[in-house]
Amino acid sequence: MVTIKVGALADSGDLYPFIPLIEDIIKPSGFNLEIEVIPTVQEVNEKVLKHEVDVSVPSAAMYPYIQEDYYILGNAVASAVDGITGMPILAVNEMSINDLKKARLIVHGQNTSAFTLYRLLIGKYGKLVIIKRVLDEIKGLGKEGDVLVAVHEIKMMYTMKKLGIKPFVISSMWDLWKNISNNSPMPMGMVVINKDLGKDLAMKFKETYEQSKKYAEKHLNEIIPKDIEIMKNAQGANLDSEIVEKTIWADIQEYNVPTDKVIDGMRKFYELTAEKGILPKVIKLDVI
């Protein structure tokens, strides 16, 4: 029987669909799963690029580099459709967009959608600072870097509030994106599956993933404690159940945008980034 290697990202929003599979609540039929939890999105991007996992959750910005090797699951693309999870640009001091051109910019990694959107929508910065772990970015703000693109802004804002830090919101990727995309969904992350497995097996996994995702959404009382445990082990982060629940609820909206709209958003994203030479051209959006 074929074993599918799954790299689940240790972020509450991206992790929740996988927890029923991790916990063996939803059982695959016709294949086995080997699941590892990967701490950061940059590590996910690197593992997918090296073909070390069959299934994972890379940044949308990675797809042009892996388009020949992976399918995109159409029911598993995280897309922002409003400002709730729209990647705000945060600072500890008041700044303008013009100030960003000389600022030290904190992002998760060079291959992330956050950094790609920044390059597309703003462009210039003074120095790039890579801090891979989500909550470590807060510690670096004002010390190692002047501004950060808050991919996990609900966690960020909540933690900053607890620390007594009042962030200044300069703008957000969503506010800038909607103006050039006619309000198309803004792609952020996606679940991909190795084409070497074959389309039939890929479709079977997609169905299993959907079962797991829907189970998780209906049983958050079971999922949240496990999510907190996994995050603590993988990230070394002690998160309150309230913030995990809010994060998952926000990401449920992102992961349930209608597929036709998701595809429109991805097409716009890849067209614009290719036109500006930021990402390679996508020859075909291979969505299943």
N, C-alpha and C positions, 0 to 999 in steps of 0.2 A: 504493500500500500504506500502511496506517495506521502511524504512528509513535507508540509509547507512551513518554511521558517518565517515566523512573524516577529517583527521588531515593533513593539508597542511603545509609543512615546510617553514618557512620564510627565504628562501635563493633564490636569483634570479634564479639560474639555475634549482633548483628543483621545484620552485614555478610556473614558466611560464606555464607548461601544465595545471595547475589547474585554472588559472585566468579566462579563458572563462566560466568555471563552476561557479566560485565565482561571476562573473558578470552577470550570467544568459544568456550569449550569446549562449552557447550550453546547451540545456535542455535535461535532462535524460528522457527516456521513460520506464514506467513500474516500476519505483522506485523514491523515493525522496532522496535528498542529504541534510545532515546537516554538514556544513563545518566550522571548526575552524582553525585558523592559529596558529601554534605552533612555538615559537621563536627559539628554538635550537634543534640540532639533538639529543643531549642527552635526552632532554625531549620527543622527538619523540620515541626514543628507549624505554624509560621507559613506555610511554603510550601503545605502542604496546605489550610490555611484560606483562602489566597488562590487556590487552584486552579492553582498554578504547576507542579505535577507531577501526573501521572496515577496513579502508583504510588509509595508511600513507606511509611515505618515510623513513624507518629506514636505518641504516647502513647495508651494506652487511654482516658485522660481526655479526649482530643480528640474522640472519636467523637460524643458528643451534639451537638457543634457542626457536624459534617459529615455527619450521618446521612442527610440527603436527597441527598447528592452522591456518596457513596462506598460501595462494598460492602466488607465485611470478608472476607478470605480465611480460611476456616475451618481451613486447614492451616498458618496463619501467625500465630497469636496466642501471644505469649510469656506464659506463665502460671507463677507460682511455685507449687509443690506441696509444698515443704518449706523448711527454714531455710537451705539452701545458698545460694540467691540470693534471700533474703527481705528485702532492703533494711534492713540494720541502721542504727540511729541511733548515730552515732559522736561521741565527744568526746575531747579530750586530757586532761581531768580527770574525776574521778568525779562523776557527776551522777545524779539521780533523774528519773523522768518528771515529777514535780511541778516540778522545776527548769526544765523545758523551757518552761513558761508565760512565763518572763521571758528566755529565751535568744535569742541571735541565730542564726537558722536558715538554713543554707546549702542551697539546692536548685538544680537545673538551670534551672528556669523556672516560671512561674506556671501554665502549662498542662500540666505534667508529671503523670504518675501518682503519682510520689513525693510531690509536694506535695499532691495531691488525697487520697492515702491518709493523709498526715499530718493534714490538716484533718478527715478523717472519723474517724480513730482516736484522735487526740490533741487536735486543735483549736487550742489557744492556743500562741502564741510571742511573744517580745518584739519582734523585728525580723526582717524577711525580707531575706536576702542572696542575690542571683542571681549565680551563677558558672557560666557556660554550659559551659565545657570540663571534662571529667571530672577530669583530674589536677590542674588548677588549684585545684580545691576543697580539696585537701590543703594547698596553700600558704596558703589562706585560713583554714583551721581553727586557731582559737586567736588569730587576728589580726583578720580581718574578721568571723568568725562563731564561735560557741561550739560548735555541733553541726552535723552534716550527715546527710542521708539518703543513704546510700551505695547508689545504684542499681547501680554497677559495683563491687561490694564486693570481688571477687576481685582486681581491679587495685588497688583502694584499699589493701586490707590488705597486699598484696605490696609495693607502693611504700612504704607507711608503715614496713614492716619494714626495707626497704633503707635508709630514711632514719633508722632508729633511733627511730622514733616508735611507742609502744605505745598504741594507741587503747583507750578505754574504751567498751564496748558497753552502751548504756543499755537498749535493747530492740530490736525489729525490727518492721517493718510486718507481716511474716508472722506473728509470734507474736501480735500484736494482732488481725490479720485473721482467723486461724483460729478464734479464740474467738467471733467474732460471725457467722461464715459457715458454721459446721459443717464446717470443713476444705475448703471449696470452693477450687478453683484461684484464685489472686489475679492478675487481669489486670494486665499492665504495658505491653506494647507490641503493635502489630498491623500487619500489612501490609494496606493498603487499596488499592482500585482505583476509578478514576473511573467512575461510572455512565454518563456520556455516551458511553463506548466501546461500550456495549451489553453485555448479559449473555453473549452467545455469545463475544465477544472476551475478555471478562473471564474466562470459564471456560478459554479457550485459554491466557491468560496464567497462570492458576492452575496448569494442568498443566505449563507450562514452568518456572514457579517451583519446583514440586515436583521436577521432574527435576534442576534445578540444586541444590536443597537436598540431595537424596539423593546426588548426585555429590560434593558438598562433604563430606558426612559420611563418605563411603567413601574419600576421598582427601585427608585432612587434611595429609598430607606435602606436597602441592602447594599447598594453600590457605593454610597458615600463613605461609609466606614472603611471599606476595602480600598477605595481611592486614596483616602488619607494615609492608610498604612503603606501603600505602594509608593506614594509621593515621599513619605518619610524615609523609606528605605533607599529610594533612588536619588532623591534630591537633598536629603538631610533636612527637610523642611517640615516644621510642625504647623499645619494649617488648621484653622477652625472649620468645623463642619458648615457653618453659615457661609463662609467665603467659597468653599468647595461647591456647595449647592448652587450659589449664585453663578459661579463660573460655568458649571455644567448646564444650567438653564440657558445661559447666554449662548453656549456652544450648540445646544440642541437646536436653537433657531438657525445657527450657521449651517449645521449639517442637514437641515431639512428644507433648504431652498429648492424650488422646482428645478429639475435637471435642465430643462430648456434654457432657463435663465442663468443657471450656473455655466452652461456652455457658452452663452453669449458673453458673460463676464470674462471667461478664460480667453476667448477669441480676442476680445478687446485688449486684454492685458498682454497677450503674446504679440499681437500686432504692434502695439505701442512700444513695447520694450525692444522688439526687433528693429523697428524703424529708427530708434535712437541708438542702436548698437549696444544695448545693455545686455540683452540675452540673445542667444542664437535663434534663428527662425524656426518656428514649429511647422514642420511639413504637414503633419496630420495630428489632429486631436483624437487619439485612440481611446475613446470613452466606451466602456461596456456597462 
